[in-house]
Amino acid sequence: MIEVEVQNETDQTERKLKFVTVPRIGEGVRLVDEKGFKASYDVLDVWYQEAEFGGIWIPYIHVRKTP
């Protein structure tokens, strides 16, 4: 499992979630929204940042609720 930081543009939140693979740009993911219901989100951006504690790269994704 890969821990990914998810930045949600729709409700302006950040959460760490575990994925089997890092989603790609343009893919859809199902997440629980702020009301507790599952909703579809589009992946807008994917990037990696080096962790403060060494040579480990942490994935980040930027998502927005699918209209």
WOCOR-V965088 format. One record per residue. N is the residue number from 1. OMEGA is omega in whole degrees, -180 to 180 (NA if undefined). Layout:
N|OMEGA / N|OMEGA
This chain:
1|-180 / 2|177 / 3|-176 / 4|174 / 5|-178 / 6|177 / 7|-174 / 8|-180 / 9|-176 / 10|-179 / 11|175 / 12|178 / 13|174 / 14|179 / 15|172 / 16|180 / 17|179 / 18|179 / 19|174 / 20|175 / 21|178 / 22|179 / 23|180 / 24|177 / 25|179 / 26|179 / 27|174 / 28|176 / 29|177 / 30|179 / 31|175 / 32|-178 / 33|-176 / 34|179 / 35|179 / 36|179 / 37|176 / 38|-180 / 39|178 / 40|179 / 41|176 / 42|176 / 43|-178 / 44|-175 / 45|176 / 46|176 / 47|-179 / 48|176 / 49|179 / 50|180 / 51|-179 / 52|-173 / 53|175 / 54|-173 / 55|178 / 56|180 / 57|-177 / 58|178 / 59|176 / 60|172 / 61|179 / 62|-176 / 63|175 / 64|-180 / 65|179 / 66|-179 / 67|NA
